[in-house]
Amino acid sequence: MILIKTADEIELLRQSNMLVSTTLAELAKFIKPGVSTERLDQIAEAFIRDHGAVPGFLGYQGYPKTLCTSVNSEVVHGIPSEKVILQEGDQLSVDCGVIMNGFYGDSAFSFEVGEVSAELRRLLDTTRECLRLGVEQAVEGKRVGDIGYAVQQHAESNGYTVVREMVGHGLGRHLHEAPEVPNYGRRGTGPKLKKGMVICIEPMINMGRRQIKQESDGWTIRTADNRPSAHFEWAVAVDKGKADVLTTFSYIDEELLKQSN
């Protein structure tokens, strides 16, 4: 069942998602060659707890960490580890969730580690554009298929492929609510979007083939051809005329700009 949120509930969801946004911006200060993904996980957990929330992923269906940290050909659900040390030129997708005032926040951002290749930067830029185009479709009266179509069209027209098995989702008192929000689809199909629905739109776009495989740890999803994948995610409330975006990347962008100057 698709749950419609009240205006008050949407404001609580906004607070949760803003905390995820600031957590990712805090992590941006530390993402550089030589840092372990375990260290990033520790920083995130402390930051979330210091702000009166609890990690949303820790213990979820047995997941052992606060963050999902997926490097290069890892699509999603990479487990932070002392053994995973970031290298110059890597791409790191950080997916973060919190629970605050009974509601989840959930967002992901793919970071460049040091100087990345032009080829990799183009993948990241295109995936972020896919997110923006998908979010533009999250308005009352459209359908879920309109979101997927917008994402798929932009990715494939730029020579990339769309992961099919992993999808976006509703968000509220539970991390994964109805409806599922695929990153591919046909316009005018799927559940109708209604004001007050809150969904996570999260393009997962591959440089190579779209096929994926699961690692032996039971969590990490990797591209079958071992080529890079990128992942960005926003939580949005469906509204009339324009989606109400509950997440922001502006704090991350400001931090990254500071570092580049």
Phi and psi in degrees as a GROMACS rama.xvg file:
@    title "Ramachandran Plot"
@    xaxis  label "Phi"
@    yaxis  label "Psi"
@TYPE xy
-86.119  123.404  ILE-2
-93.3595  130.032  LEU-3
-92.1878  129.172  ILE-4
-91.7868  145.797  LYS-5
-76.6401  167.721  THR-6
-59.1355  -39.8672  ALA-7
-65.0615  -41.4805  ASP-8
-65.0346  -38.3398  GLU-9
-63.3751  -37.3813  ILE-10
-66.2514  -37.563  GLU-11
-66.7987  -39.3981  LEU-12
-64.2055  -35.9785  LEU-13
-62.6163  -43.2251  ARG-14
-60.9129  -44.5563  GLN-15
-61.7477  -44.2649  SER-16
-73.1653  -30.2054  ASN-17
-67.3938  -34.148  MET-18
-65.3592  -39.2234  LEU-19
-61.3699  -41.9531  VAL-20
-59.6211  -44.2462  SER-21
-73.9549  -30.1674  THR-22
-63.8321  -45.0969  THR-23
-63.4526  -36.7672  LEU-24
-66.9266  -37.5022  ALA-25
-62.6621  -42.4323  GLU-26
-64.1126  -31.3035  LEU-27
-57.3252  -27.2134  ALA-28
-67.925  -23.1551  LYS-29
-111.258  -8.10956  PHE-30
-80.3929  103.275  ILE-31
-157.325  164.197  LYS-32
-56.2263  138.821  PRO-33
96.9818  -10.6872  GLY-34
-90.4904  139.911  VAL-35
-87.3979  152.408  SER-36
-68.685  -25.1003  THR-37
-63.1621  -41.1405  GLU-38
-61.6348  -43.0074  ARG-39
-60.6811  -39.9942  LEU-40
-62.6629  -42.2774  ASP-41
-63.4757  -42.8401  GLN-42
-61.8147  -44.7869  ILE-43
-63.967  -45.1743  ALA-44
-61.2918  -44.9117  GLU-45
-63.0752  -41.5917  ALA-46
-64.0146  -44.4058  PHE-47
-63.371  -46.468  ILE-48
-67.536  -36.2519  ARG-49
-64.3173  -20.8155  ASP-50
-103.213  20.5812  HIS-51
78.5234  20.3731  GLY-52
-125.722  177.205  ALA-53
-124.955  151.597  VAL-54
-58.5812  133.94  PRO-55
-82.9605  -23.1259  GLY-56
-93.277  -27.5655  PHE-57
-61.6622  114.898  LEU-58
85.884  -4.82454  GLY-59
-69.0656  115.415  TYR-60
51.6191  30.9626  GLN-61
88.2064  5.10864  GLY-62
-64.7848  134.757  TYR-63
-89.7195  -3.59705  PRO-64
-133.696  172.78  LYS-65
-80.0083  -40.109  THR-66
-109.814  160.273  LEU-67
-106.167  122.628  CYS-68
-120.733  108.593  THR-69
-116.115  119.022  SER-70
-103.816  128.359  VAL-71
57.2973  -101.905  ASN-72
-83.5773  -2.47097  SER-73
-77.0194  125.474  GLU-74
-80.7223  -56.7907  VAL-75
-151.88  166.646  VAL-76
67.0903  23.4918  HIS-77
-65.8851  136.486  GLY-78
-92.9936  124.677  ILE-79
-55.1408  143.06  PRO-80
-154.951  146.942  SER-81
-63.1501  -23.9069  GLU-82
-80.387  -17.619  LYS-83
-93.825  102.988  VAL-84
-105.39  125.377  ILE-85
-65.5988  139.749  LEU-86
-116.193  152.499  GLN-87
-52.6022  129.61  GLU-88
91.466  -1.59159  GLY-89
-73.3487  160.189  ASP-90
-113.628  131.432  GLN-91
-124.398  113.838  LEU-92
-88.6894  122.818  SER-93
-112.317  117.976  VAL-94
-108.857  128.364  ASP-95
-133.783  141.258  CYS-96
-134.278  149.283  GLY-97
-135.629  160.531  VAL-98
-120.633  123.827  ILE-99
-142.888  129.671  MET-100
52.6691  32.5653  ASN-101
83.8041  1.52087  GLY-102
-123.861  147.632  PHE-103
-85.9704  147.161  TYR-104
-116.351  147.673  GLY-105
-156.596  119.711  ASP-106
-152.727  157.368  SER-107
-139.989  148.597  ALA-108
-143.523  137.371  PHE-109
-98.94  117.139  SER-110
-97.7402  145.475  PHE-111
-84.0564  136.85  GLU-112
-104.153  109.288  VAL-113
65.0163  -141.867  GLY-114
-92.3539  121.928  GLU-115
-103.706  164.398  VAL-116
-69.0016  156.555  SER-117
-60.354  -35.1071  ALA-118
-63.6331  -43.2353  GLU-119
-71.2057  -40.5907  LEU-120
-60.7134  -37.5541  ARG-121
-64.6448  -39.5354  ARG-122
-61.398  -45.7383  LEU-123
-63.4477  -45.2553  LEU-124
-62.4638  -42.5528  ASP-125
-66.7505  -39.5309  THR-126
-65.1084  -40.3041  THR-127
-64.7681  -38.2541  ARG-128
-64.2243  -38.6717  GLU-129
-57.5203  -42.1428  CYS-130
-61.2696  -48.7824  LEU-131
-59.2968  -43.3652  ARG-132
-68.1095  -36.5723  LEU-133
-65.2407  -42.5951  GLY-134
-63.3521  -34.9324  VAL-135
-58.6341  -24.1072  GLU-136
-88.4494  -6.1173  GLN-137
-84.7151  61.0277  ALA-138
-123.809  154.293  VAL-139
-55.3579  134.63  GLU-140
98.2365  -22.4216  GLY-141
-79.4785  -178.141  LYS-142
-127.396  162.187  ARG-143
-56.2665  -37.1413  VAL-144
-60.5021  -26.5374  GLY-145
-66.8146  -36.0725  ASP-146
-66.3492  -51.3923  ILE-147
-59.6878  -40.0584  GLY-148
-61.1028  -44.6308  TYR-149
-62.7114  -42.6062  ALA-150
-65.2716  -50.504  VAL-151
-61.8655  -44.3083  GLN-152
-58.8901  -45.755  GLN-153
-70.288  -41.1984  HIS-154
-63.3846  -50.0736  ALA-155
-71.0293  -31.2286  GLU-156
-69.7814  -16.9388  SER-157
-100.249  9.47703  ASN-158
88.8749  13.0981  GLY-159
-106.347  172.96  TYR-160
-122.416  158.533  THR-161
-110.198  128.605  VAL-162
-65.851  130.949  VAL-163
-96.2183  -34.0309  ARG-164
-77.9082  -25.6897  GLU-165
-104.79  133.422  MET-166
-136.588  164.483  VAL-167
-73.4668  -177.451  GLY-168
-165.078  165.153  HIS-169
-69.1733  160.162  GLY-170
-142.997  140.312  LEU-171
-175.363  -123.235  GLY-172
-73.102  -14.5049  ARG-173
-117.742  150.332  HIS-174
-67.4611  -39.523  LEU-175
-122.714  108.443  HIS-176
-117.836  168.478  GLU-177
-71.4166  151.295  ALA-178
-92.2439  163.188  PRO-179
-69.8777  145.484  GLU-180
-125.794  86.458  VAL-181
-66.8157  157.326  PRO-182
-95.3015  21.6978  ASN-183
-146.951  161.439  TYR-184
157.414  -178.971  GLY-185
-112.515  142.097  ARG-186
-61.6371  143.385  ARG-187
77.8874  11.9275  GLY-188
-118.542  164.493  THR-189
88.1105  177.289  GLY-190
-57.5457  144.826  PRO-191
-75.8487  139.894  LYS-192
-86.2951  129.07  LEU-193
-123.194  146.775  LYS-194
-53.962  132.314  LYS-195
98.9944  -12.7799  GLY-196
-70.3888  138.325  MET-197
-118.365  124.775  VAL-198
-133.812  152.655  ILE-199
-101.505  123.223  CYS-200
-104.536  124.331  ILE-201
-145.941  82.1801  GLU-202
-57.8228  132.956  PRO-203
-120.875  107.571  MET-204
-119.895  131.47  ILE-205
-104.846  145.039  ASN-206
-73.4453  -33.1005  MET-207
-104.714  -133.14  GLY-208
-74.401  161.513  ARG-209
-82.3524  -14.0939  ARG-210
-67.5206  145.355  GLN-211
-127.99  167.485  ILE-212
-144.212  155.977  LYS-213
-99.4468  136.642  GLN-214
-75.5434  168.811  GLU-215
-68.9167  -14.4732  SER-216
-72.8991  -6.18609  ASP-217
82.836  -1.59919  GLY-218
-124.318  -53.6106  TRP-219
-62.5343  127.945  THR-220
-106.366  128.328  ILE-221
-126.749  155.323  ARG-222
-68.3906  140.065  THR-223
-64.4999  -30.8928  ALA-224
-93.6043  3.81864  ASP-225
65.9158  20.2808  ASN-226
-92.7004  160.7  ARG-227
-62.805  152.775  PRO-228
-134.551  150.149  SER-229
-125.735  157.784  ALA-230
-152.05  123.508  HIS-231
-131.542  147.278  PHE-232
-147.047  133.448  GLU-233
-124.479  150.115  TRP-234
-96.9454  133.073  ALA-235
-135.214  146.215  VAL-236
-98.9983  127.482  ALA-237
-66.3068  134.635  VAL-238
-142.696  175.637  ASP-239
-78.7387  130.037  LYS-240
80.517  -39.3227  GLY-241
-155.123  137.728  LYS-242
-65.4028  145.15  ALA-243
-96.7976  103.285  ASP-244
-81.4462  121.852  VAL-245
-91.6035  -7.48089  LEU-246
-113.795  156.36  THR-247
-139.244  144.801  THR-248
-99.6106  2.28231  PHE-249
-63.0708  -36.8799  SER-250
-65.4319  -39.3803  TYR-251
-65.0235  -47.5307  ILE-252
-59.7135  -40.5173  ASP-253
-62.531  -43.7509  GLU-254
-64.5864  -43.2442  GLU-255
-66.7054  -35.3166  LEU-256
-64.898  -42.2551  LEU-257
-57.3603  -44.1632  LYS-258
-67.1304  -31.6585  GLN-259
-81.3939  -16.6088  SER-260
